Amino acid sequence: MLLAQRPEGKSMAGLWEFPGGKLAEGETPEAALIRELREELGIETREACLSPLFFASHAYEKFHLLMPLYICRKWEGRVSPREGQQLAWVRPQKLADYPMPPADIPLVALLRDFL
């Protein structure tokens, strides 16, 4: 699993999360993920290479987050941080060792048990 650590100056800085981001208006979740992977990690993929796996639903103080988690089976390019974040390739059994935002935490046990 690839994790990205939020850089200083961002909300929840220092926490590790699954790469991705917000949807732009009119954007599908798959298109948003493809765009975010390009912007954040410098890699290219296609919708056919993405598989939805799980989702998280979490109520933050000011908004409710519904976050889909996809597996990206194939991409082109070399994964590299583009937004000042740290990256880590982590085995599913070690995900719990990384502090994460509250919405990501329920996904850890699912990934560990599934993978």
Protein Blocks (a to p, Z undefined) as FASTA:
>chain_A
ZZddddehiahihiacdedddddehiafklmmmmmmmmmnopacdfklpccfbdcddddf
kbccdddddddfbdedjdddfehpacddddfklmmmpccdfklmmmmmmmmmmZZ
